[in-house]
Amino acid sequence: MKFLRPAVLTLSLFILAPLASAQFGGKAGFSEAFKPDLLPRDMTMIVETLKLEDWQRPIVQSLLEDYKDSFKTGTDAIREKMINSAKKQKNGAAMDMRCLLAPIEYWMPDKERLYEDLMSSIKTQLSPTQQERWPKFERAVRRTRSLDDSDLSGEGVDLISILNQMQLKQDVLDSAAPAMEQYELALDAALKMRDARITALLPKFTAAMETMDMQAGSELQGQIMSERVVVRNIQDDSIEKITLLLPAPFAQDFRTRALSQGYREVFQPDPLSSFFAAVLNLNDLTAEQKSGIQSAQTAWDESFNTLQTRMLDTTRADEPTKSKRKMLANAAKKAAKDGSSAPEVPPDLLIPLRNEKNKLVQETRESVLKLLTPDQTERLSAGIPGLRPPPPNTSTPNMYENVGKPNDPEGAKKAPPGAAAGDQDAPKTQGTVE
């Protein structure tokens, strides 16, 4: 039975990470077959949106539990059919993707019917006043289930959720109400169009994966990506429109939260804020030193903000091409193995900007340390726990590509002073802004 293991492993990886992404460089929607549209944990959203009475809540909760059980029964059967299909395929033969994915195509209409039955059952429990809120509830559900299926930075942020997290007074929310309503309606229409396009293309993706037709797969990803860009653009435009209507200081707070959640790499925390705070906290700085440090901080702030804007513009323009770039990179790796002609892979345009940022961090830190005396530098180092060294100097072209990851383990232990704890400059994921 050893020959079954590769097929079953491939199937498991497929369920967790769609094969369309591995082959064609982007999400294609297959994994959505295994995601329920509503869960018991959504009860709070349902209560708040529909304003349920106390007596209605246990009824709706029971409906959600029944839906969850029925959904699990359906997806368990699909997984079993897919596993059986994988087991029947011969060892070493190409995967019969059409046969493997057929259960998903048969399941999708049943999945939609389960959801429609649930929504119909909930609606029958509502009063006439509550039913007036039904369209708004449907849009809220669609946002909840559809925004998770995002593939672009900025595509999956929920601006209404962010405003709710801010716990603003009603008069502040009312000031932005026109832009919020426009956002809700425009986003809902775009999500419906995007999801419908993805669903319609699933059979074609199955055929492309079955024949390993990279060109067809790339074209299909391009069609999906165009719909994703529409959603992303609505998000970006709405952030600015809502910001314009909110009063200070809530406007900038909202914009910062929204962009930080949508573009996590671009809007990482300031990597030198703790460093400047520590330096300016030295109690024996001369007036000349303090002036020089403050000038360096001002220059850093301006450069960092400008660089963030450039990174944001580059992300918006370049990221929609990532699926094609990934597909070409996979094809190049395959060509390198079999000795065939490799395609040219377009560069990731964010890499030079990441390098520029890391270089700017290093140069700014070093310029400030030069303003300090050896005694001040030593006390600065001693006063900040967990210091790490500045990035090592190197003459290679990508000298700042892997800042914070020195190749010399012994050298990494020798920590020159002045690098504030946590100043990691490589791309990382920032958590939700609270």
C-alpha positions as a Markdown table, in Angstrom:
| # | Residue | x | y | z |
|---|---|---|---|---|
| 1 | Met | 0.0 | 0.0 | 0.0 |
| 2 | Lys | 3.0 | 2.3 | 0.0 |
| 3 | Phe | 2.2 | 3.5 | -3.5 |
| 4 | Leu | -1.0 | 5.1 | -2.1 |
| 5 | Arg | 0.9 | 7.5 | 0.1 |
| 6 | Pro | 2.0 | 10.0 | -2.5 |
| 7 | Ala | -1.5 | 10.3 | -3.9 |
| 8 | Val | -3.1 | 10.7 | -0.5 |
| 9 | Leu | -0.4 | 13.2 | 0.5 |
| 10 | Thr | -1.0 | 15.2 | -2.7 |
| 11 | Leu | -4.7 | 15.2 | -1.9 |
| 12 | Ser | -4.1 | 16.4 | 1.6 |
| 13 | Leu | -1.9 | 19.2 | 0.4 |
| 14 | Phe | -4.6 | 20.1 | -2.2 |
| 15 | Ile | -7.2 | 20.5 | 0.5 |
| 16 | Leu | -5.0 | 22.7 | 2.6 |
| 17 | Ala | -3.5 | 24.7 | -0.3 |
| 18 | Pro | -5.2 | 24.7 | -3.7 |
| 19 | Leu | -3.2 | 23.1 | -6.5 |
| 20 | Ala | -4.2 | 25.9 | -8.7 |
| 21 | Ser | -2.0 | 28.2 | -6.7 |
| 22 | Ala | 0.9 | 25.8 | -6.9 |
| 23 | Gln | 0.6 | 25.4 | -10.6 |
| 24 | Phe | -0.7 | 28.8 | -11.8 |
| 25 | Gly | 0.4 | 31.1 | -9.1 |
| 26 | Gly | -2.8 | 32.3 | -7.6 |
| 27 | Lys | -5.9 | 31.3 | -5.7 |
| 28 | Ala | -8.7 | 29.7 | -7.7 |
| 29 | Gly | -11.4 | 29.1 | -5.1 |
| 30 | Phe | -11.3 | 25.3 | -4.7 |
| 31 | Ser | -10.7 | 25.6 | -1.0 |
| 32 | Glu | -14.0 | 27.6 | -0.6 |
| 33 | Ala | -15.8 | 24.3 | -1.1 |
| 34 | Phe | -14.7 | 23.3 | 2.4 |
| 35 | Lys | -15.6 | 26.5 | 4.2 |
| 36 | Pro | -19.0 | 27.0 | 5.7 |
| 37 | Asp | -20.8 | 30.3 | 4.9 |
| 38 | Leu | -22.0 | 30.8 | 8.5 |
| 39 | Leu | -20.9 | 29.3 | 11.8 |
| 40 | Pro | -22.2 | 29.5 | 15.4 |
| 41 | Arg | -19.5 | 32.0 | 16.1 |
| 42 | Asp | -21.2 | 34.4 | 13.7 |
| 43 | Met | -24.1 | 34.6 | 16.2 |
| 44 | Thr | -22.9 | 38.0 | 17.5 |
| 45 | Met | -23.0 | 39.5 | 14.0 |
| 46 | Ile | -26.4 | 38.0 | 13.3 |
| 47 | Val | -27.8 | 39.4 | 16.6 |
| 48 | Glu | -26.4 | 42.9 | 16.1 |
| 49 | Thr | -27.3 | 43.2 | 12.4 |
| 50 | Leu | -30.9 | 41.8 | 12.7 |
| 51 | Lys | -31.5 | 43.1 | 16.2 |
| 52 | Leu | -32.8 | 39.7 | 17.4 |
| 53 | Glu | -35.0 | 39.4 | 20.4 |
| 54 | Asp | -34.0 | 37.2 | 23.3 |
| 55 | Trp | -36.5 | 34.5 | 22.4 |
| 56 | Gln | -35.2 | 34.4 | 18.8 |
| 57 | Arg | -31.6 | 33.8 | 19.7 |
| 58 | Pro | -31.8 | 30.1 | 20.7 |
| 59 | Ile | -33.8 | 29.3 | 17.6 |
| 60 | Val | -31.2 | 30.9 | 15.3 |
| 61 | Gln | -28.4 | 29.2 | 17.3 |
| 62 | Ser | -30.1 | 25.9 | 16.8 |
| 63 | Leu | -30.4 | 26.5 | 13.0 |
| 64 | Leu | -26.7 | 27.4 | 12.8 |
| 65 | Glu | -25.8 | 24.1 | 14.7 |
| 66 | Asp | -27.9 | 22.1 | 12.3 |
| 67 | Tyr | -26.3 | 23.8 | 9.3 |
| 68 | Lys | -22.8 | 23.1 | 10.7 |
| 69 | Asp | -23.6 | 19.4 | 11.1 |
| 70 | Ser | -25.1 | 19.1 | 7.6 |
| 71 | Phe | -22.1 | 20.9 | 6.1 |
| 72 | Lys | -19.7 | 18.7 | 7.9 |
| 73 | Thr | -21.5 | 15.6 | 6.7 |
| 74 | Gly | -21.3 | 16.9 | 3.1 |
| 75 | Thr | -17.6 | 17.8 | 3.2 |
| 76 | Asp | -16.7 | 14.6 | 4.9 |
| 77 | Ala | -18.3 | 12.7 | 2.0 |
| 78 | Ile | -16.5 | 14.8 | -0.5 |
| 79 | Arg | -13.1 | 14.2 | 1.1 |
| 80 | Glu | -13.8 | 10.4 | 1.2 |
| 81 | Lys | -14.7 | 10.4 | -2.5 |
| 82 | Met | -11.5 | 12.4 | -3.3 |
| 83 | Ile | -9.4 | 10.0 | -1.3 |
| 84 | Asn | -10.9 | 7.0 | -2.9 |
| 85 | Ser | -10.3 | 8.6 | -6.3 |
| 86 | Ala | -6.7 | 9.2 | -5.4 |
| 87 | Lys | -6.2 | 5.6 | -4.2 |
| 88 | Lys | -7.5 | 4.2 | -7.5 |
| 89 | Gln | -5.0 | 6.0 | -9.6 |
| 90 | Lys | -1.9 | 4.1 | -10.6 |
| 91 | Asn | 1.4 | 4.6 | -8.9 |
| 92 | Gly | 3.6 | 7.1 | -10.8 |
| 93 | Ala | 0.9 | 8.1 | -13.3 |
| 94 | Ala | -0.2 | 11.7 | -13.7 |
| 95 | Met | -3.0 | 12.7 | -11.4 |
| 96 | Asp | -6.4 | 12.5 | -13.1 |
| 97 | Met | -7.4 | 16.0 | -11.9 |
| 98 | Arg | -10.9 | 15.9 | -13.5 |
| 99 | Cys | -11.8 | 12.7 | -11.7 |
| 100 | Leu | -10.2 | 14.0 | -8.4 |
| 101 | Leu | -12.0 | 17.3 | -8.5 |
| 102 | Ala | -15.3 | 16.1 | -9.8 |
| 103 | Pro | -16.8 | 15.6 | -6.2 |
| 104 | Ile | -16.1 | 19.3 | -5.6 |
| 105 | Glu | -18.0 | 20.4 | -8.7 |
| 106 | Tyr | -21.0 | 18.2 | -7.7 |
| 107 | Trp | -20.8 | 19.5 | -4.1 |
| 108 | Met | -20.9 | 23.2 | -4.9 |
| 109 | Pro | -24.6 | 23.4 | -5.8 |
| 110 | Asp | -25.4 | 21.4 | -2.6 |
| 111 | Lys | -23.3 | 23.7 | -0.6 |
| 112 | Glu | -25.2 | 26.7 | -2.0 |
| 113 | Arg | -28.6 | 25.0 | -1.3 |
| 114 | Leu | -27.6 | 24.4 | 2.4 |
| 115 | Tyr | -26.7 | 28.0 | 2.7 |
| 116 | Glu | -30.0 | 29.2 | 1.1 |
| 117 | Asp | -32.0 | 26.9 | 3.3 |
| 118 | Leu | -30.3 | 28.3 | 6.4 |
| 119 | Met | -30.9 | 31.9 | 5.3 |
| 120 | Ser | -34.5 | 31.1 | 4.5 |
| 121 | Ser | -35.1 | 29.4 | 7.9 |
| 122 | Ile | -33.6 | 32.4 | 9.7 |
| 123 | Lys | -35.7 | 34.8 | 7.7 |
| 124 | Thr | -38.9 | 33.1 | 8.7 |
| 125 | Gln | -38.1 | 33.8 | 12.3 |
| 126 | Leu | -38.0 | 37.6 | 11.8 |
| 127 | Ser | -40.6 | 40.3 | 12.4 |
| 128 | Pro | -41.5 | 42.7 | 9.6 |
| 129 | Thr | -39.2 | 45.3 | 11.1 |
| 130 | Gln | -36.3 | 42.9 | 11.2 |
| 131 | Gln | -36.9 | 41.7 | 7.7 |
| 132 | Glu | -36.3 | 45.3 | 6.5 |
| 133 | Arg | -32.8 | 44.8 | 7.7 |
| 134 | Trp | -32.4 | 41.6 | 5.7 |
| 135 | Pro | -30.5 | 43.1 | 2.7 |
| 136 | Lys | -28.0 | 44.7 | 5.0 |
| 137 | Phe | -27.6 | 41.3 | 6.8 |
| 138 | Glu | -27.0 | 39.5 | 3.5 |
| 139 | Arg | -24.3 | 42.0 | 2.6 |
| 140 | Ala | -22.7 | 41.5 | 6.0 |
| 141 | Val | -22.7 | 37.7 | 5.6 |
| 142 | Arg | -21.2 | 38.1 | 2.1 |
| 143 | Arg | -18.4 | 40.3 | 3.4 |
| 144 | Thr | -17.7 | 37.8 | 6.2 |
| 145 | Arg | -17.5 | 34.8 | 3.9 |
| 146 | Ser | -16.0 | 36.4 | 0.8 |
| 147 | Leu | -13.3 | 38.8 | 2.1 |
| 148 | Asp | -11.4 | 35.8 | 3.4 |
| 149 | Asp | -10.9 | 34.6 | -0.1 |
| 150 | Ser | -8.5 | 37.4 | -1.0 |
| 151 | Asp | -5.3 | 37.2 | -2.9 |
| 152 | Leu | -4.2 | 40.8 | -3.1 |
| 153 | Ser | -3.0 | 43.2 | -0.5 |
| 154 | Gly | -5.8 | 45.6 | 0.3 |
| 155 | Glu | -8.5 | 43.2 | -1.1 |
| 156 | Gly | -9.6 | 41.6 | 2.1 |
| 157 | Val | -9.9 | 44.4 | 4.6 |
| 158 | Asp | -13.4 | 45.1 | 6.1 |
| 159 | Leu | -13.7 | 48.8 | 6.6 |
| 160 | Ile | -17.0 | 48.5 | 8.4 |
| 161 | Ser | -15.4 | 46.2 | 10.9 |
| 162 | Ile | -12.6 | 48.6 | 11.4 |
| 163 | Leu | -15.0 | 51.4 | 12.2 |
| 164 | Asn | -16.8 | 49.2 | 14.7 |
| 165 | Gln | -13.5 | 48.3 | 16.3 |
| 166 | Met | -12.9 | 52.1 | 16.9 |
| 167 | Gln | -16.0 | 52.3 | 19.0 |
| 168 | Leu | -16.9 | 55.8 | 17.7 |
| 169 | Lys | -19.8 | 57.8 | 19.0 |
| 170 | Gln | -22.9 | 57.8 | 16.8 |
| 171 | Asp | -22.5 | 61.5 | 15.7 |
| 172 | Val | -18.9 | 60.7 | 14.4 |
| 173 | Leu | -20.2 | 57.6 | 12.5 |
| 174 | Asp | -23.1 | 59.7 | 11.1 |
| 175 | Ser | -20.6 | 62.1 | 9.5 |
| 176 | Ala | -19.1 | 59.3 | 7.4 |
| 177 | Ala | -22.4 | 57.5 | 6.8 |
| 178 | Pro | -22.8 | 58.5 | 3.0 |
| 179 | Ala | -19.3 | 57.1 | 2.2 |
| 180 | Met | -19.9 | 54.0 | 4.3 |
| 181 | Glu | -23.2 | 53.2 | 2.6 |
| 182 | Gln | -21.6 | 53.7 | -0.8 |
| 183 | Tyr | -18.7 | 51.4 | 0.2 |
| 184 | Glu | -21.1 | 48.7 | 1.5 |
| 185 | Leu | -23.1 | 48.6 | -1.8 |
| 186 | Ala | -20.1 | 48.9 | -4.2 |
| 187 | Leu | -18.1 | 46.2 | -2.3 |
| 188 | Asp | -21.1 | 43.8 | -2.2 |
| 189 | Ala | -21.6 | 44.1 | -6.0 |
| 190 | Ala | -17.9 | 43.6 | -6.7 |
| 191 | Leu | -17.7 | 40.6 | -4.4 |
| 192 | Lys | -20.7 | 38.9 | -6.0 |
| 193 | Met | -19.1 | 39.5 | -9.5 |
| 194 | Arg | -15.7 | 38.2 | -8.3 |
| 195 | Asp | -17.1 | 35.1 | -6.7 |
| 196 | Ala | -19.4 | 34.3 | -9.6 |
| 197 | Arg | -16.5 | 34.6 | -12.0 |
| 198 | Ile | -14.3 | 32.3 | -9.9 |
| 199 | Thr | -17.1 | 29.7 | -9.6 |
| 200 | Ala | -17.7 | 29.8 | -13.3 |
| 201 | Leu | -14.0 | 29.2 | -14.0 |
| 202 | Leu | -13.5 | 26.2 | -11.7 |
| 203 | Pro | -14.3 | 23.6 | -14.4 |
| 204 | Lys | -11.8 | 25.3 | -16.7 |
| 205 | Phe | -9.2 | 25.2 | -14.0 |
| 206 | Thr | -9.9 | 21.5 | -13.5 |
| 207 | Ala | -9.2 | 21.0 | -17.2 |
| 208 | Ala | -6.1 | 23.1 | -17.2 |
| 209 | Met | -4.7 | 21.2 | -14.2 |
| 210 | Glu | -5.5 | 17.9 | -15.8 |
| 211 | Thr | -3.6 | 18.7 | -19.0 |
| 212 | Met | -0.9 | 20.9 | -17.2 |
| 213 | Asp | -1.8 | 23.7 | -19.6 |
| 214 | Met | 0.2 | 26.5 | -18.1 |
| 215 | Gln | -0.9 | 29.0 | -20.7 |
| 216 | Ala | -4.6 | 28.4 | -20.1 |
| 217 | Gly | -4.1 | 28.4 | -16.4 |
| 218 | Ser | -2.3 | 31.8 | -16.6 |
| 219 | Glu | -5.1 | 33.2 | -18.7 |
| 220 | Leu | -7.7 | 32.0 | -16.2 |
| 221 | Gln | -5.7 | 33.5 | -13.3 |
| 222 | Gly | -5.6 | 36.8 | -15.2 |
| 223 | Gln | -9.4 | 36.8 | -15.5 |
| 224 | Ile | -9.7 | 36.2 | -11.7 |
| 225 | Met | -7.1 | 38.8 | -10.9 |
| 226 | Ser | -8.9 | 41.5 | -12.9 |
| 227 | Glu | -11.9 | 40.9 | -10.6 |
| 228 | Arg | -9.7 | 41.0 | -7.5 |
| 229 | Val | -8.3 | 44.3 | -8.6 |
| 230 | Val | -11.8 | 45.8 | -8.9 |
| 231 | Val | -12.5 | 44.7 | -5.3 |
| 232 | Arg | -9.1 | 46.1 | -4.2 |
| 233 | Asn | -9.7 | 49.4 | -5.9 |
| 234 | Ile | -13.0 | 49.8 | -4.2 |
| 235 | Gln | -11.3 | 49.2 | -0.8 |
| 236 | Asp | -8.6 | 51.8 | -1.5 |
| 237 | Asp | -11.0 | 54.4 | -2.8 |
| 238 | Ser | -13.4 | 53.9 | 0.1 |
| 239 | Ile | -10.6 | 54.4 | 2.6 |
| 240 | Glu | -9.9 | 57.8 | 1.3 |
| 241 | Lys | -13.6 | 58.8 | 0.9 |
| 242 | Ile | -14.4 | 57.7 | 4.5 |
| 243 | Thr | -11.3 | 59.5 | 5.8 |
| 244 | Leu | -12.4 | 62.8 | 4.2 |
| 245 | Leu | -15.7 | 62.7 | 6.0 |
| 246 | Leu | -14.5 | 61.7 | 9.5 |
| 247 | Pro | -13.5 | 64.5 | 11.8 |
| 248 | Ala | -10.0 | 64.7 | 13.3 |
| 249 | Pro | -8.4 | 62.9 | 15.0 |
| 250 | Phe | -10.5 | 59.9 | 14.0 |
| 251 | Ala | -9.9 | 60.4 | 10.3 |
| 252 | Gln | -6.2 | 59.7 | 10.4 |
| 253 | Asp | -6.6 | 56.9 | 13.0 |
| 254 | Phe | -9.1 | 55.1 | 10.6 |
| 255 | Arg | -6.8 | 55.5 | 7.6 |
| 256 | Thr | -3.8 | 54.2 | 9.4 |
| 257 | Arg | -5.8 | 51.2 | 10.7 |
| 258 | Ala | -7.2 | 50.4 | 7.3 |
| 259 | Leu | -4.0 | 50.7 | 5.4 |
| 260 | Ser | -2.1 | 48.8 | 8.0 |
| 261 | Gln | -4.5 | 45.9 | 7.8 |
| 262 | Gly | -4.7 | 45.9 | 4.1 |
| 263 | Tyr | -1.0 | 46.4 | 3.3 |
| 264 | Arg | 0.8 | 44.7 | 6.2 |
| 265 | Glu | 4.3 | 44.7 | 4.7 |
| 266 | Val | 4.2 | 48.4 | 3.6 |
| 267 | Phe | 2.9 | 49.7 | 6.9 |
| 268 | Gln | 5.0 | 47.9 | 9.3 |
| 269 | Pro | 5.8 | 49.9 | 12.5 |
| 270 | Asp | 8.6 | 52.5 | 12.3 |
| 271 | Pro | 11.8 | 50.4 | 12.8 |
| 272 | Leu | 13.7 | 53.3 | 14.4 |
| 273 | Ser | 11.1 | 54.7 | 16.7 |
| 274 | Ser | 12.4 | 52.9 | 19.8 |
| 275 | Phe | 16.0 | 53.7 | 18.8 |
| 276 | Phe | 15.4 | 57.4 | 18.6 |
| 277 | Ala | 13.4 | 57.3 | 21.9 |
| 278 | Ala | 16.3 | 55.6 | 23.6 |
| 279 | Val | 19.0 | 58.0 | 22.2 |
| 280 | Leu | 17.0 | 61.1 | 23.1 |
| 281 | Asn | 16.5 | 59.7 | 26.6 |
| 282 | Leu | 20.2 | 60.0 | 27.4 |
| 283 | Asn | 20.4 | 62.6 | 30.1 |
| 284 | Asp | 23.7 | 64.2 | 29.2 |
| 285 | Leu | 23.2 | 65.1 | 25.6 |
| 286 | Thr | 24.6 | 68.5 | 24.6 |
| 287 | Ala | 22.4 | 71.0 | 22.8 |
| 288 | Glu | 24.4 | 70.3 | 19.7 |
| 289 | Gln | 24.0 | 66.6 | 20.0 |
| 290 | Lys | 20.3 | 66.9 | 20.6 |
| 291 | Ser | 19.8 | 69.2 | 17.6 |
| 292 | Gly | 21.7 | 66.8 | 15.4 |
| 293 | Ile | 19.7 | 63.8 | 16.6 |
| 294 | Gln | 16.4 | 65.6 | 16.1 |
| 295 | Ser | 17.5 | 66.6 | 12.6 |
| 296 | Ala | 18.3 | 63.0 | 11.8 |
| 297 | Gln | 14.9 | 61.9 | 13.2 |
| 298 | Thr | 13.1 | 64.5 | 11.0 |
| 299 | Ala | 15.0 | 63.4 | 7.9 |
| 300 | Trp | 14.2 | 59.8 | 8.8 |
| 301 | Asp | 10.5 | 60.5 | 9.2 |
| 302 | Glu | 10.3 | 62.2 | 5.9 |
| 303 | Ser | 12.3 | 59.5 | 4.1 |
| 304 | Phe | 10.4 | 56.7 | 5.7 |
| 305 | Asn | 7.0 | 58.2 | 4.8 |
| 306 | Thr | 8.1 | 58.8 | 1.2 |
| 307 | Leu | 9.4 | 55.2 | 1.0 |
| 308 | Gln | 6.1 | 53.8 | 2.4 |
| 309 | Thr | 4.2 | 55.7 | -0.3 |
| 310 | Arg | 6.5 | 54.3 | -3.0 |
| 311 | Met | 6.1 | 50.8 | -1.6 |
| 312 | Leu | 2.3 | 51.2 | -1.5 |
| 313 | Asp | 2.2 | 52.4 | -5.2 |
| 314 | Thr | 4.5 | 49.6 | -6.2 |
| 315 | Thr | 2.5 | 47.0 | -4.4 |
| 316 | Arg | -0.7 | 48.1 | -6.0 |
| 317 | Ala | 0.8 | 48.1 | -9.5 |
| 318 | Asp | 3.0 | 45.0 | -9.3 |
| 319 | Glu | 1.1 | 42.6 | -7.1 |
| 320 | Pro | -1.6 | 41.7 | -9.7 |
| 321 | Thr | 1.3 | 40.2 | -11.8 |
| 322 | Lys | 2.5 | 37.9 | -9.0 |
| 323 | Ser | 0.5 | 34.9 | -10.2 |
| 324 | Lys | 2.1 | 35.1 | -13.6 |
| 325 | Arg | 5.5 | 35.6 | -12.1 |
| 326 | Lys | 5.1 | 32.6 | -9.8 |
| 327 | Met | 3.9 | 30.4 | -12.7 |
| 328 | Leu | 7.0 | 31.5 | -14.7 |
| 329 | Ala | 9.3 | 30.8 | -11.8 |
| 330 | Asn | 7.8 | 27.3 | -11.4 |
| 331 | Ala | 8.3 | 26.8 | -15.1 |
| 332 | Ala | 11.9 | 28.0 | -14.9 |
| 333 | Lys | 12.7 | 25.6 | -12.0 |
| 334 | Lys | 11.2 | 22.7 | -14.1 |
| 335 | Ala | 13.3 | 23.8 | -17.1 |
| 336 | Ala | 16.4 | 23.8 | -14.9 |
| 337 | Lys | 15.8 | 20.2 | -13.9 |
| 338 | Asp | 15.1 | 18.8 | -17.4 |
| 339 | Gly | 17.6 | 21.0 | -19.2 |
| 340 | Ser | 15.0 | 22.8 | -21.4 |
| 341 | Ser | 14.9 | 26.5 | -22.2 |
| 342 | Ala | 13.8 | 28.5 | -19.2 |
| 343 | Pro | 11.3 | 31.4 | -19.5 |
| 344 | Glu | 12.4 | 34.8 | -18.3 |
| 345 | Val | 10.9 | 35.6 | -14.9 |
| 346 | Pro | 10.0 | 39.3 | -14.3 |
| 347 | Pro | 11.6 | 40.7 | -11.2 |
| 348 | Asp | 9.7 | 41.4 | -8.0 |
| 349 | Leu | 9.7 | 45.2 | -7.9 |
| 350 | Leu | 9.4 | 45.4 | -4.2 |
| 351 | Ile | 12.8 | 43.8 | -3.6 |
| 352 | Pro | 14.8 | 47.0 | -4.4 |
| 353 | Leu | 12.5 | 49.0 | -2.2 |
| 354 | Arg | 13.0 | 46.6 | 0.7 |
| 355 | Asn | 16.7 | 46.8 | 0.2 |
| 356 | Glu | 16.5 | 50.6 | 0.1 |
| 357 | Lys | 14.6 | 50.6 | 3.3 |
| 358 | Asn | 17.0 | 48.4 | 5.1 |
| 359 | Lys | 19.9 | 50.5 | 3.8 |
| 360 | Leu | 18.2 | 53.7 | 5.1 |
| 361 | Val | 17.7 | 52.1 | 8.5 |
| 362 | Gln | 21.3 | 51.2 | 8.8 |
| 363 | Glu | 22.7 | 54.5 | 7.6 |
| 364 | Thr | 20.4 | 56.5 | 9.8 |
| 365 | Arg | 21.3 | 54.5 | 12.9 |
| 366 | Glu | 25.0 | 54.8 | 12.2 |
| 367 | Ser | 24.8 | 58.5 | 11.5 |
| 368 | Val | 23.1 | 59.0 | 14.9 |
| 369 | Leu | 25.7 | 56.8 | 16.8 |
| 370 | Lys | 28.5 | 59.0 | 15.3 |
| 371 | Leu | 27.0 | 62.0 | 17.2 |
| 372 | Leu | 27.5 | 60.2 | 20.6 |
| 373 | Thr | 30.5 | 59.8 | 22.8 |
| 374 | Pro | 31.9 | 56.3 | 23.5 |
| 375 | Asp | 30.5 | 56.6 | 27.0 |
| 376 | Gln | 27.1 | 57.5 | 25.8 |
| 377 | Thr | 27.1 | 54.7 | 23.3 |
| 378 | Glu | 28.1 | 52.2 | 26.0 |
| 379 | Arg | 25.3 | 53.4 | 28.3 |
| 380 | Leu | 22.9 | 53.3 | 25.4 |
| 381 | Ser | 23.8 | 49.7 | 24.8 |
| 382 | Ala | 23.6 | 48.8 | 28.5 |
| 383 | Gly | 20.3 | 50.4 | 29.0 |
| 384 | Ile | 18.4 | 48.6 | 26.3 |
| 385 | Pro | 17.9 | 44.8 | 26.9 |
| 386 | Gly | 18.0 | 42.4 | 23.9 |
| 387 | Leu | 20.1 | 44.6 | 21.6 |
| 388 | Arg | 21.0 | 43.2 | 18.3 |
| 389 | Pro | 23.9 | 44.4 | 16.1 |
| 390 | Pro | 23.4 | 46.6 | 13.1 |
| 391 | Pro | 23.3 | 44.7 | 9.8 |
| 392 | Pro | 26.8 | 43.6 | 8.7 |
| 393 | Asn | 28.6 | 45.4 | 5.9 |
| 394 | Thr | 29.1 | 43.5 | 2.7 |
| 395 | Ser | 30.1 | 44.4 | -0.9 |
| 396 | Thr | 27.5 | 42.1 | -2.6 |
| 397 | Pro | 24.8 | 43.8 | -4.7 |
| 398 | Asn | 22.0 | 42.7 | -2.4 |
| 399 | Met | 23.8 | 43.7 | 0.7 |
| 400 | Tyr | 20.7 | 44.6 | 2.5 |
| 401 | Glu | 18.4 | 41.8 | 1.3 |
| 402 | Asn | 18.9 | 39.7 | 4.4 |
| 403 | Val | 19.4 | 42.3 | 7.1 |
| 404 | Gly | 19.3 | 40.8 | 10.5 |
| 405 | Lys | 20.4 | 37.3 | 9.3 |
| 406 | Pro | 24.3 | 37.4 | 9.6 |
| 407 | Asn | 26.1 | 34.5 | 8.0 |
| 408 | Asp | 28.7 | 34.5 | 10.7 |
| 409 | Pro | 27.3 | 32.9 | 13.9 |
| 410 | Glu | 30.3 | 34.1 | 15.9 |
| 411 | Gly | 30.1 | 37.6 | 14.5 |
| 412 | Ala | 26.4 | 37.7 | 15.3 |
| 413 | Lys | 27.1 | 37.3 | 18.9 |
| 414 | Lys | 29.3 | 40.5 | 19.0 |
| 415 | Ala | 26.6 | 43.1 | 19.3 |
| 416 | Pro | 27.7 | 46.6 | 18.5 |
| 417 | Pro | 25.7 | 49.2 | 20.5 |
| 418 | Gly | 22.8 | 51.2 | 19.3 |
| 419 | Ala | 20.5 | 48.8 | 17.6 |
| 420 | Ala | 17.2 | 49.0 | 19.4 |
| 421 | Ala | 15.4 | 45.8 | 20.2 |
| 422 | Gly | 12.8 | 44.7 | 17.7 |
| 423 | Asp | 14.2 | 46.7 | 14.8 |
| 424 | Gln | 13.6 | 43.9 | 12.3 |
| 425 | Asp | 13.5 | 45.2 | 8.8 |
| 426 | Ala | 12.8 | 42.1 | 6.8 |
| 427 | Pro | 9.1 | 41.8 | 5.6 |
| 428 | Lys | 6.9 | 40.5 | 8.4 |
| 429 | Thr | 3.2 | 40.3 | 9.1 |
| 430 | Gln | 1.7 | 43.0 | 11.3 |
| 431 | Gly | -1.2 | 42.1 | 13.5 |
| 432 | Thr | -4.6 | 43.7 | 13.5 |
| 433 | Val | -4.6 | 47.3 | 14.7 |
| 434 | Glu | -6.6 | 47.5 | 17.8 |
